[in-house]
Amino acid sequence: MADSRGNPKKNKPYGKAIFWGTISAIAYITVFTHQDIITEYFTRGHWYAALPIAAVFFFSFVHGGFCSYLLSVLRIEPAKKKR
């Protein structure tokens, strides 16, 4: 299918945005409701010191995926530079 200008129509990734948004919300809710356990593990030292770094990468990946698909659903794209 094409739009009125003849450009091919792209499907909006509603399902992916909902999926990554749900995962992101669950992750944030889990962290906020289990702060004491998470703090205990993150402050143990030794190899446990890698847990905060892993958590940051996890949250960055999940939140980034959600934002990317949300912006696609809203049709917000970066401006193209004119030559």
PyMOL Python script that loads the backbone (N, CA, C, O; Angstrom):
from pymol import cmd

cmd.read_pdbstr("""\
ATOM      1  N   MET A   1       0.837  -1.183   0.000  1.00  0.00           N
ATOM      2  CA  MET A   1       0.000   0.000   0.000  1.00  0.00           C
ATOM      3  C   MET A   1       0.882   1.247   0.000  1.00  0.00           C
ATOM      4  O   MET A   1       2.050   1.201   0.386  1.00  0.00           O
ATOM      5  N   ALA A   2       0.308   2.339  -0.433  1.00  0.00           N
ATOM      6  CA  ALA A   2       1.043   3.597  -0.470  1.00  0.00           C
ATOM      7  C   ALA A   2       0.134   4.703   0.057  1.00  0.00           C
ATOM      8  O   ALA A   2      -1.093   4.597   0.039  1.00  0.00           O
ATOM      9  N   ASP A   3       0.781   5.761   0.524  1.00  0.00           N
ATOM     10  CA  ASP A   3      -0.001   6.898   1.000  1.00  0.00           C
ATOM     11  C   ASP A   3      -0.361   7.791  -0.182  1.00  0.00           C
ATOM     12  O   ASP A   3      -0.108   7.423  -1.329  1.00  0.00           O
ATOM     13  N   SER A   4      -0.945   8.951   0.078  1.00  0.00           N
ATOM     14  CA  SER A   4      -1.409   9.826  -0.997  1.00  0.00           C
ATOM     15  C   SER A   4      -0.273  10.381  -1.840  1.00  0.00           C
ATOM     16  O   SER A   4      -0.511  10.815  -2.967  1.00  0.00           O
ATOM     17  N   ARG A   5       0.950  10.380  -1.333  1.00  0.00           N
ATOM     18  CA  ARG A   5       2.094  10.890  -2.086  1.00  0.00           C
ATOM     19  C   ARG A   5       2.816   9.793  -2.864  1.00  0.00           C
ATOM     20  O   ARG A   5       3.789  10.070  -3.566  1.00  0.00           O
ATOM     21  N   GLY A   6       2.353   8.563  -2.746  1.00  0.00           N
ATOM     22  CA  GLY A   6       2.980   7.465  -3.446  1.00  0.00           C
ATOM     23  C   GLY A   6       4.107   6.802  -2.668  1.00  0.00           C
ATOM     24  O   GLY A   6       4.757   5.887  -3.174  1.00  0.00           O
ATOM     25  N   ASN A   7       4.344   7.261  -1.431  1.00  0.00           N
ATOM     26  CA  ASN A   7       5.382   6.647  -0.606  1.00  0.00           C
ATOM     27  C   ASN A   7       4.844   5.348  -0.003  1.00  0.00           C
ATOM     28  O   ASN A   7       3.671   5.274   0.362  1.00  0.00           O
ATOM     29  N   PRO A   8       5.692   4.329   0.101  1.00  0.00           N
ATOM     30  CA  PRO A   8       5.199   3.098   0.722  1.00  0.00           C
ATOM     31  C   PRO A   8       4.823   3.331   2.178  1.00  0.00           C
ATOM     32  O   PRO A   8       5.524   4.033   2.906  1.00  0.00           O
ATOM     33  N   LYS A   9       3.718   2.741   2.592  1.00  0.00           N
ATOM     34  CA  LYS A   9       3.224   2.908   3.952  1.00  0.00           C
ATOM     35  C   LYS A   9       3.983   1.967   4.880  1.00  0.00           C
ATOM     36  O   LYS A   9       4.147   0.786   4.577  1.00  0.00           O
ATOM     37  N   LYS A  10       4.443   2.492   6.008  1.00  0.00           N
ATOM     38  CA  LYS A  10       5.145   1.682   6.992  1.00  0.00           C
ATOM     39  C   LYS A  10       4.195   1.388   8.142  1.00  0.00           C
ATOM     40  O   LYS A  10       3.477   2.273   8.607  1.00  0.00           O
ATOM     41  N   ASN A  11       4.196   0.156   8.592  1.00  0.00           N
ATOM     42  CA  ASN A  11       3.373  -0.196   9.747  1.00  0.00           C
ATOM     43  C   ASN A  11       4.003   0.362  11.009  1.00  0.00           C
ATOM     44  O   ASN A  11       5.221   0.331  11.182  1.00  0.00           O
ATOM     45  N   LYS A  12       3.161   0.869  11.877  1.00  0.00           N
ATOM     46  CA  LYS A  12       3.650   1.386  13.158  1.00  0.00           C
ATOM     47  C   LYS A  12       3.859   0.206  14.105  1.00  0.00           C
ATOM     48  O   LYS A  12       3.015  -0.686  14.182  1.00  0.00           O
ATOM     49  N   PRO A  13       4.977   0.201  14.825  1.00  0.00           N
ATOM     50  CA  PRO A  13       5.290  -0.939  15.703  1.00  0.00           C
ATOM     51  C   PRO A  13       4.612  -0.838  17.069  1.00  0.00           C
ATOM     52  O   PRO A  13       5.287  -0.735  18.094  1.00  0.00           O
ATOM     53  N   TYR A  14       3.286  -0.868  17.083  1.00  0.00           N
ATOM     54  CA  TYR A  14       2.541  -0.763  18.338  1.00  0.00           C
ATOM     55  C   TYR A  14       2.900  -1.897  19.297  1.00  0.00           C
ATOM     56  O   TYR A  14       3.145  -1.664  20.481  1.00  0.00           O
ATOM     57  N   GLY A  15       2.930  -3.118  18.781  1.00  0.00           N
ATOM     58  CA  GLY A  15       3.196  -4.278  19.629  1.00  0.00           C
ATOM     59  C   GLY A  15       4.557  -4.211  20.292  1.00  0.00           C
ATOM     60  O   GLY A  15       4.688  -4.508  21.480  1.00  0.00           O
ATOM     61  N   LYS A  16       5.579  -3.819  19.527  1.00  0.00           N
ATOM     62  CA  LYS A  16       6.925  -3.724  20.083  1.00  0.00           C
ATOM     63  C   LYS A  16       7.012  -2.613  21.126  1.00  0.00           C
ATOM     64  O   LYS A  16       7.680  -2.772  22.147  1.00  0.00           O
ATOM     65  N   ALA A  17       6.347  -1.501  20.875  1.00  0.00           N
ATOM     66  CA  ALA A  17       6.347  -0.403  21.844  1.00  0.00           C
ATOM     67  C   ALA A  17       5.666  -0.829  23.140  1.00  0.00           C
ATOM     68  O   ALA A  17       6.146  -0.512  24.228  1.00  0.00           O
ATOM     69  N   ILE A  18       4.560  -1.539  23.028  1.00  0.00           N
ATOM     70  CA  ILE A  18       3.854  -2.013  24.223  1.00  0.00           C
ATOM     71  C   ILE A  18       4.701  -3.044  24.961  1.00  0.00           C
ATOM     72  O   ILE A  18       4.782  -3.017  26.189  1.00  0.00           O
ATOM     73  N   PHE A  19       5.334  -3.955  24.219  1.00  0.00           N
ATOM     74  CA  PHE A  19       6.173  -4.981  24.837  1.00  0.00           C
ATOM     75  C   PHE A  19       7.320  -4.354  25.627  1.00  0.00           C
ATOM     76  O   PHE A  19       7.502  -4.657  26.806  1.00  0.00           O
ATOM     77  N   TRP A  20       8.096  -3.479  24.976  1.00  0.00           N
ATOM     78  CA  TRP A  20       9.245  -2.878  25.655  1.00  0.00           C
ATOM     79  C   TRP A  20       8.809  -1.918  26.762  1.00  0.00           C
ATOM     80  O   TRP A  20       9.509  -1.783  27.766  1.00  0.00           O
ATOM     81  N   GLY A  21       7.679  -1.260  26.598  1.00  0.00           N
ATOM     82  CA  GLY A  21       7.153  -0.401  27.658  1.00  0.00           C
ATOM     83  C   GLY A  21       6.742  -1.207  28.880  1.00  0.00           C
ATOM     84  O   GLY A  21       6.961  -0.779  30.014  1.00  0.00           O
ATOM     85  N   THR A  22       6.152  -2.364  28.651  1.00  0.00           N
ATOM     86  CA  THR A  22       5.762  -3.234  29.752  1.00  0.00           C
ATOM     87  C   THR A  22       6.981  -3.764  30.489  1.00  0.00           C
ATOM     88  O   THR A  22       7.013  -3.769  31.720  1.00  0.00           O
ATOM     89  N   ILE A  23       7.994  -4.214  29.734  1.00  0.00           N
ATOM     90  CA  ILE A  23       9.228  -4.706  30.348  1.00  0.00           C
ATOM     91  C   ILE A  23       9.887  -3.590  31.160  1.00  0.00           C
ATOM     92  O   ILE A  23      10.361  -3.824  32.272  1.00  0.00           O
ATOM     93  N   SER A  24       9.916  -2.380  30.603  1.00  0.00           N
ATOM     94  CA  SER A  24      10.507  -1.240  31.302  1.00  0.00           C
ATOM     95  C   SER A  24       9.752  -0.927  32.586  1.00  0.00           C
ATOM     96  O   SER A  24      10.367  -0.703  33.628  1.00  0.00           O
ATOM     97  N   ALA A  25       8.438  -0.911  32.520  1.00  0.00           N
ATOM     98  CA  ALA A  25       7.632  -0.624  33.709  1.00  0.00           C
ATOM     99  C   ALA A  25       7.825  -1.698  34.776  1.00  0.00           C
ATOM    100  O   ALA A  25       7.954  -1.378  35.958  1.00  0.00           O
ATOM    101  N   ILE A  26       7.846  -2.958  34.376  1.00  0.00           N
ATOM    102  CA  ILE A  26       8.056  -4.049  35.332  1.00  0.00           C
ATOM    103  C   ILE A  26       9.418  -3.922  35.996  1.00  0.00           C
ATOM    104  O   ILE A  26       9.545  -4.125  37.203  1.00  0.00           O
ATOM    105  N   ALA A  27      10.436  -3.587  35.213  1.00  0.00           N
ATOM    106  CA  ALA A  27      11.790  -3.449  35.766  1.00  0.00           C
ATOM    107  C   ALA A  27      11.848  -2.313  36.782  1.00  0.00           C
ATOM    108  O   ALA A  27      12.416  -2.480  37.861  1.00  0.00           O
ATOM    109  N   TYR A  28      11.272  -1.167  36.455  1.00  0.00           N
ATOM    110  CA  TYR A  28      11.280  -0.038  37.394  1.00  0.00           C
ATOM    111  C   TYR A  28      10.468  -0.350  38.652  1.00  0.00           C
ATOM    112  O   TYR A  28      10.902  -0.034  39.760  1.00  0.00           O
ATOM    113  N   ILE A  29       9.318  -0.955  38.494  1.00  0.00           N
ATOM    114  CA  ILE A  29       8.496  -1.309  39.651  1.00  0.00           C
ATOM    115  C   ILE A  29       9.236  -2.299  40.546  1.00  0.00           C
ATOM    116  O   ILE A  29       9.202  -2.179  41.771  1.00  0.00           O
ATOM    117  N   THR A  30       9.903  -3.275  39.935  1.00  0.00           N
ATOM    118  CA  THR A  30      10.662  -4.262  40.709  1.00  0.00           C
ATOM    119  C   THR A  30      11.768  -3.601  41.511  1.00  0.00           C
ATOM    120  O   THR A  30      11.963  -3.920  42.684  1.00  0.00           O
ATOM    121  N   VAL A  31      12.491  -2.686  40.890  1.00  0.00           N
ATOM    122  CA  VAL A  31      13.575  -2.002  41.605  1.00  0.00           C
ATOM    123  C   VAL A  31      13.026  -1.169  42.762  1.00  0.00           C
ATOM    124  O   VAL A  31      13.586  -1.194  43.858  1.00  0.00           O
ATOM    125  N   PHE A  32      11.953  -0.443  42.537  1.00  0.00           N
ATOM    126  CA  PHE A  32      11.422   0.426  43.586  1.00  0.00           C
ATOM    127  C   PHE A  32      10.753  -0.343  44.720  1.00  0.00           C
ATOM    128  O   PHE A  32      10.724   0.135  45.854  1.00  0.00           O
ATOM    129  N   THR A  33      10.218  -1.522  44.432  1.00  0.00           N
ATOM    130  CA  THR A  33       9.556  -2.287  45.488  1.00  0.00           C
ATOM    131  C   THR A  33      10.515  -3.219  46.231  1.00  0.00           C
ATOM    132  O   THR A  33      10.173  -3.732  47.297  1.00  0.00           O
ATOM    133  N   HIS A  34      11.703  -3.442  45.685  1.00  0.00           N
ATOM    134  CA  HIS A  34      12.680  -4.325  46.325  1.00  0.00           C
ATOM    135  C   HIS A  34      14.005  -3.599  46.554  1.00  0.00           C
ATOM    136  O   HIS A  34      15.074  -4.183  46.372  1.00  0.00           O
ATOM    137  N   GLN A  35      13.938  -2.348  46.946  1.00  0.00           N
ATOM    138  CA  GLN A  35      15.146  -1.541  47.133  1.00  0.00           C
ATOM    139  C   GLN A  35      16.092  -2.118  48.164  1.00  0.00           C
ATOM    140  O   GLN A  35      17.308  -2.093  47.972  1.00  0.00           O
ATOM    141  N   ASP A  36      15.559  -2.633  49.246  1.00  0.00           N
ATOM    142  CA  ASP A  36      16.425  -3.143  50.309  1.00  0.00           C
ATOM    143  C   ASP A  36      17.245  -4.352  49.860  1.00  0.00           C
ATOM    144  O   ASP A  36      18.437  -4.428  50.157  1.00  0.00           O
ATOM    145  N   ILE A  37      16.635  -5.284  49.159  1.00  0.00           N
ATOM    146  CA  ILE A  37      17.354  -6.460  48.672  1.00  0.00           C
ATOM    147  C   ILE A  37      18.398  -6.060  47.634  1.00  0.00           C
ATOM    148  O   ILE A  37      19.528  -6.547  47.661  1.00  0.00           O
ATOM    149  N   ILE A  38      18.013  -5.174  46.723  1.00  0.00           N
ATOM    150  CA  ILE A  38      18.933  -4.738  45.673  1.00  0.00           C
ATOM    151  C   ILE A  38      20.116  -3.993  46.272  1.00  0.00           C
ATOM    152  O   ILE A  38      21.257  -4.212  45.865  1.00  0.00           O
ATOM    153  N   THR A  39      19.856  -3.126  47.222  1.00  0.00           N
ATOM    154  CA  THR A  39      20.940  -2.393  47.883  1.00  0.00           C
ATOM    155  C   THR A  39      21.881  -3.355  48.604  1.00  0.00           C
ATOM    156  O   THR A  39      23.098  -3.175  48.569  1.00  0.00           O
ATOM    157  N   GLU A  40      21.330  -4.364  49.249  1.00  0.00           N
ATOM    158  CA  GLU A  40      22.162  -5.349  49.943  1.00  0.00           C
ATOM    159  C   GLU A  40      23.123  -6.046  48.979  1.00  0.00           C
ATOM    160  O   GLU A  40      24.310  -6.179  49.275  1.00  0.00           O
ATOM    161  N   TYR A  41      22.624  -6.484  47.847  1.00  0.00           N
ATOM    162  CA  TYR A  41      23.486  -7.179  46.879  1.00  0.00           C
ATOM    163  C   TYR A  41      24.477  -6.227  46.201  1.00  0.00           C
ATOM    164  O   TYR A  41      25.638  -6.581  45.995  1.00  0.00           O
ATOM    165  N   PHE A  42      24.023  -5.035  45.861  1.00  0.00           N
ATOM    166  CA  PHE A  42      24.888  -4.097  45.135  1.00  0.00           C
ATOM    167  C   PHE A  42      26.033  -3.572  46.006  1.00  0.00           C
ATOM    168  O   PHE A  42      27.041  -3.108  45.472  1.00  0.00           O
ATOM    169  N   THR A  43      25.900  -3.637  47.322  1.00  0.00           N
ATOM    170  CA  THR A  43      26.932  -3.090  48.211  1.00  0.00           C
ATOM    171  C   THR A  43      27.800  -4.160  48.865  1.00  0.00           C
ATOM    172  O   THR A  43      28.565  -3.847  49.777  1.00  0.00           O
ATOM    173  N   ARG A  44      27.704  -5.391  48.433  1.00  0.00           N
ATOM    174  CA  ARG A  44      28.504  -6.474  49.019  1.00  0.00           C
ATOM    175  C   ARG A  44      29.979  -6.399  48.635  1.00  0.00           C
ATOM    176  O   ARG A  44      30.830  -6.870  49.389  1.00  0.00           O
ATOM    177  N   GLY A  45      30.291  -5.834  47.510  1.00  0.00           N
ATOM    178  CA  GLY A  45      31.679  -5.771  47.067  1.00  0.00           C
ATOM    179  C   GLY A  45      32.074  -6.996  46.280  1.00  0.00           C
ATOM    180  O   GLY A  45      31.231  -7.826  45.939  1.00  0.00           O
ATOM    181  N   HIS A  46      33.362  -7.110  45.989  1.00  0.00           N
ATOM    182  CA  HIS A  46      33.959  -8.193  45.212  1.00  0.00           C
ATOM    183  C   HIS A  46      33.242  -8.289  43.859  1.00  0.00           C
ATOM    184  O   HIS A  46      33.097  -7.277  43.174  1.00  0.00           O
ATOM    185  N   TRP A  47      32.798  -9.472  43.466  1.00  0.00           N
ATOM    186  CA  TRP A  47      32.165  -9.626  42.154  1.00  0.00           C
ATOM    187  C   TRP A  47      30.768  -9.006  42.105  1.00  0.00           C
ATOM    188  O   TRP A  47      30.241  -8.751  41.022  1.00  0.00           O
ATOM    189  N   TYR A  48      30.178  -8.767  43.249  1.00  0.00           N
ATOM    190  CA  TYR A  48      28.857  -8.139  43.275  1.00  0.00           C
ATOM    191  C   TYR A  48      28.908  -6.693  42.784  1.00  0.00           C
ATOM    192  O   TYR A  48      27.875  -6.104  42.466  1.00  0.00           O
ATOM    193  N   ALA A  49      30.105  -6.127  42.724  1.00  0.00           N
ATOM    194  CA  ALA A  49      30.251  -4.753  42.235  1.00  0.00           C
ATOM    195  C   ALA A  49      29.872  -4.634  40.765  1.00  0.00           C
ATOM    196  O   ALA A  49      29.606  -3.533  40.283  1.00  0.00           O
ATOM    197  N   ALA A  50      29.844  -5.755  40.047  1.00  0.00           N
ATOM    198  CA  ALA A  50      29.446  -5.734  38.639  1.00  0.00           C
ATOM    199  C   ALA A  50      27.928  -5.648  38.474  1.00  0.00           C
ATOM    200  O   ALA A  50      27.451  -5.314  37.390  1.00  0.00           O
ATOM    201  N   LEU A  51      27.173  -5.937  39.509  1.00  0.00           N
ATOM    202  CA  LEU A  51      25.711  -5.911  39.406  1.00  0.00           C
ATOM    203  C   LEU A  51      25.147  -4.529  39.066  1.00  0.00           C
ATOM    204  O   LEU A  51      24.259  -4.446  38.217  1.00  0.00           O
ATOM    205  N   PRO A  52      25.619  -3.443  39.685  1.00  0.00           N
ATOM    206  CA  PRO A  52      25.079  -2.134  39.286  1.00  0.00           C
ATOM    207  C   PRO A  52      25.383  -1.803  37.824  1.00  0.00           C
ATOM    208  O   PRO A  52      24.566  -1.190  37.137  1.00  0.00           O
ATOM    209  N   ILE A  53      26.552  -2.208  37.360  1.00  0.00           N
ATOM    210  CA  ILE A  53      26.907  -1.947  35.962  1.00  0.00           C
ATOM    211  C   ILE A  53      25.991  -2.739  35.033  1.00  0.00           C
ATOM    212  O   ILE A  53      25.504  -2.215  34.031  1.00  0.00           O
ATOM    213  N   ALA A  54      25.763  -4.005  35.375  1.00  0.00           N
ATOM    214  CA  ALA A  54      24.856  -4.836  34.573  1.00  0.00           C
ATOM    215  C   ALA A  54      23.438  -4.265  34.598  1.00  0.00           C
ATOM    216  O   ALA A  54      22.739  -4.279  33.585  1.00  0.00           O
ATOM    217  N   ALA A  55      23.021  -3.767  35.756  1.00  0.00           N
ATOM    218  CA  ALA A  55      21.682  -3.190  35.870  1.00  0.00           C
ATOM    219  C   ALA A  55      21.536  -1.947  34.993  1.00  0.00           C
ATOM    220  O   ALA A  55      20.501  -1.739  34.361  1.00  0.00           O
ATOM    221  N   VAL A  56      22.578  -1.134  34.963  1.00  0.00           N
ATOM    222  CA  VAL A  56      22.541   0.070  34.126  1.00  0.00           C
ATOM    223  C   VAL A  56      22.446  -0.303  32.653  1.00  0.00           C
ATOM    224  O   VAL A  56      21.672   0.300  31.909  1.00  0.00           O
ATOM    225  N   PHE A  57      23.229  -1.293  32.225  1.00  0.00           N
ATOM    226  CA  PHE A  57      23.139  -1.743  30.830  1.00  0.00           C
ATOM    227  C   PHE A  57      21.758  -2.301  30.513  1.00  0.00           C
ATOM    228  O   PHE A  57      21.209  -2.035  29.443  1.00  0.00           O
ATOM    229  N   PHE A  58      21.196  -3.070  31.436  1.00  0.00           N
ATOM    230  CA  PHE A  58      19.862  -3.637  31.234  1.00  0.00           C
ATOM    231  C   PHE A  58      18.816  -2.538  31.084  1.00  0.00           C
ATOM    232  O   PHE A  58      18.029  -2.547  30.137  1.00  0.00           O
ATOM    233  N   PHE A  59      18.810  -1.582  32.028  1.00  0.00           N
ATOM    234  CA  PHE A  59      17.824  -0.505  31.977  1.00  0.00           C
ATOM    235  C   PHE A  59      18.024   0.366  30.732  1.00  0.00           C
ATOM    236  O   PHE A  59      17.051   0.812  30.125  1.00  0.00           O
ATOM    237  N   SER A  60      19.259   0.602  30.360  1.00  0.00           N
ATOM    238  CA  SER A  60      19.541   1.396  29.164  1.00  0.00           C
ATOM    239  C   SER A  60      19.003   0.702  27.917  1.00  0.00           C
ATOM    240  O   SER A  60      18.389   1.340  27.062  1.00  0.00           O
ATOM    241  N   PHE A  61      19.232  -0.597  27.817  1.00  0.00           N
ATOM    242  CA  PHE A  61      18.762  -1.361  26.660  1.00  0.00           C
ATOM    243  C   PHE A  61      17.237  -1.378  26.585  1.00  0.00           C
ATOM    244  O   PHE A  61      16.656  -1.113  25.533  1.00  0.00           O
ATOM    245  N   VAL A  62      16.602  -1.690  27.700  1.00  0.00           N
ATOM    246  CA  VAL A  62      15.141  -1.804  27.721  1.00  0.00           C
ATOM    247  C   VAL A  62      14.484  -0.447  27.490  1.00  0.00           C
ATOM    248  O   VAL A  62      13.567  -0.329  26.678  1.00  0.00           O
ATOM    249  N   HIS A  63      14.947   0.567  28.195  1.00  0.00           N
ATOM    250  CA  HIS A  63      14.350   1.897  28.048  1.00  0.00           C
ATOM    251  C   HIS A  63      14.618   2.465  26.654  1.00  0.00           C
ATOM    252  O   HIS A  63      13.755   3.121  26.071  1.00  0.00           O
ATOM    253  N   GLY A  64      15.799   2.216  26.130  1.00  0.00           N
ATOM    254  CA  GLY A  64      16.121   2.671  24.780  1.00  0.00           C
ATOM    255  C   GLY A  64      15.239   2.025  23.728  1.00  0.00           C
ATOM    256  O   GLY A  64      14.786   2.685  22.793  1.00  0.00           O
ATOM    257  N   GLY A  65      14.996   0.726  23.887  1.00  0.00           N
ATOM    258  CA  GLY A  65      14.101   0.036  22.954  1.00  0.00           C
ATOM    259  C   GLY A  65      12.695   0.602  23.004  1.00  0.00           C
ATOM    260  O   GLY A  65      12.068   0.833  21.969  1.00  0.00           O
ATOM    261  N   PHE A  66      12.206   0.824  24.213  1.00  0.00           N
ATOM    262  CA  PHE A  66      10.871   1.395  24.363  1.00  0.00           C
ATOM    263  C   PHE A  66      10.786   2.779  23.717  1.00  0.00           C
ATOM    264  O   PHE A  66       9.850   3.056  22.967  1.00  0.00           O
ATOM    265  N   CYS A  67      11.748   3.635  24.002  1.00  0.00           N
ATOM    266  CA  CYS A  67      11.721   4.996  23.445  1.00  0.00           C
ATOM    267  C   CYS A  67      11.811   4.986  21.922  1.00  0.00           C
ATOM    268  O   CYS A  67      11.131   5.762  21.250  1.00  0.00           O
ATOM    269  N   SER A  68      12.638   4.121  21.390  1.00  0.00           N
ATOM    270  CA  SER A  68      12.790   4.030  19.941  1.00  0.00           C
ATOM    271  C   SER A  68      11.464   3.666  19.266  1.00  0.00           C
ATOM    272  O   SER A  68      11.048   4.313  18.305  1.00  0.00           O
ATOM    273  N   TYR A  69      10.808   2.625  19.782  1.00  0.00           N
ATOM    274  CA  TYR A  69       9.542   2.210  19.178  1.00  0.00           C
ATOM    275  C   TYR A  69       8.430   3.214  19.448  1.00  0.00           C
ATOM    276  O   TYR A  69       7.559   3.403  18.599  1.00  0.00           O
ATOM    277  N   LEU A  70       8.441   3.854  20.597  1.00  0.00           N
ATOM    278  CA  LEU A  70       7.430   4.870  20.884  1.00  0.00           C
ATOM    279  C   LEU A  70       7.555   6.042  19.909  1.00  0.00           C
ATOM    280  O   LEU A  70       6.552   6.541  19.398  1.00  0.00           O
ATOM    281  N   LEU A  71       8.778   6.475  19.656  1.00  0.00           N
ATOM    282  CA  LEU A  71       8.976   7.566  18.706  1.00  0.00           C
ATOM    283  C   LEU A  71       8.568   7.152  17.292  1.00  0.00           C
ATOM    284  O   LEU A  71       8.067   7.976  16.526  1.00  0.00           O
ATOM    285  N   SER A  72       8.779   5.885  16.944  1.00  0.00           N
ATOM    286  CA  SER A  72       8.337   5.392  15.636  1.00  0.00           C
ATOM    287  C   SER A  72       6.815   5.395  15.542  1.00  0.00           C
ATOM    288  O   SER A  72       6.255   5.757  14.508  1.00  0.00           O
ATOM    289  N   VAL A  73       6.151   4.993  16.612  1.00  0.00           N
ATOM    290  CA  VAL A  73       4.686   4.996  16.621  1.00  0.00           C
ATOM    291  C   VAL A  73       4.164   6.416  16.480  1.00  0.00           C
ATOM    292  O   VAL A  73       3.173   6.652  15.789  1.00  0.00           O
ATOM    293  N   LEU A  74       4.826   7.357  17.128  1.00  0.00           N
ATOM    294  CA  LEU A  74       4.392   8.755  17.067  1.00  0.00           C
ATOM    295  C   LEU A  74       4.867   9.473  15.807  1.00  0.00           C
ATOM    296  O   LEU A  74       4.577  10.653  15.610  1.00  0.00           O
ATOM    297  N   ARG A  75       5.597   8.754  14.959  1.00  0.00           N
ATOM    298  CA  ARG A  75       6.145   9.295  13.699  1.00  0.00           C
ATOM    299  C   ARG A  75       7.079  10.480  13.933  1.00  0.00           C
ATOM    300  O   ARG A  75       7.099  11.428  13.147  1.00  0.00           O
ATOM    301  N   ILE A  76       7.846  10.420  15.009  1.00  0.00           N
ATOM    302  CA  ILE A  76       8.835  11.460  15.286  1.00  0.00           C
ATOM    303  C   ILE A  76      10.176  10.940  14.793  1.00  0.00           C
ATOM    304  O   ILE A  76      10.688   9.940  15.296  1.00  0.00           O
ATOM    305  N   GLU A  77      10.734  11.621  13.814  1.00  0.00           N
ATOM    306  CA  GLU A  77      12.006  11.209  13.226  1.00  0.00           C
ATOM    307  C   GLU A  77      12.971  12.384  13.231  1.00  0.00           C
ATOM    308  O   GLU A  77      12.547  13.539  13.244  1.00  0.00           O
ATOM    309  N   PRO A  78      14.275  12.092  13.220  1.00  0.00           N
ATOM    310  CA  PRO A  78      15.245  13.200  13.175  1.00  0.00           C
ATOM    311  C   PRO A  78      15.120  13.980  11.868  1.00  0.00           C
ATOM    312  O   PRO A  78      14.774  13.429  10.823  1.00  0.00           O
ATOM    313  N   ALA A  79      15.407  15.256  11.956  1.00  0.00           N
ATOM    314  CA  ALA A  79      15.351  16.101  10.766  1.00  0.00           C
ATOM    315  C   ALA A  79      16.485  15.709   9.821  1.00  0.00           C
ATOM    316  O   ALA A  79      17.598  15.408  10.253  1.00  0.00           O
ATOM    317  N   LYS A  80      16.183  15.718   8.540  1.00  0.00           N
ATOM    318  CA  LYS A  80      17.191  15.376   7.545  1.00  0.00           C
ATOM    319  C   LYS A  80      17.925  16.645   7.128  1.00  0.00           C
ATOM    320  O   LYS A  80      17.312  17.682   6.873  1.00  0.00           O
ATOM    321  N   LYS A  81      19.246  16.543   7.065  1.00  0.00           N
ATOM    322  CA  LYS A  81      20.052  17.702   6.680  1.00  0.00           C
ATOM    323  C   LYS A  81      19.905  17.980   5.194  1.00  0.00           C
ATOM    324  O   LYS A  81      19.883  17.064   4.372  1.00  0.00           O
ATOM    325  N   LYS A  82      19.807  19.251   4.869  1.00  0.00           N
ATOM    326  CA  LYS A  82      19.733  19.646   3.466  1.00  0.00           C
ATOM    327  C   LYS A  82      21.137  19.823   2.936  1.00  0.00           C
ATOM    328  O   LYS A  82      22.011  20.332   3.637  1.00  0.00           O
ATOM    329  N   ARG A  83      21.356  19.412   1.718  1.00  0.00           N
ATOM    330  CA  ARG A  83      22.689  19.565   1.115  1.00  0.00           C
ATOM    331  C   ARG A  83      22.781  20.836   0.318  1.00  0.00           C
ATOM    332  O   ARG A  83      23.828  21.129  -0.260  1.00  0.00           O
TER     333      ARG A  83
END
""", "prot")
cmd.dss("prot")
cmd.show_as("cartoon", "prot")
cmd.util.cbc("prot")
cmd.orient("prot")
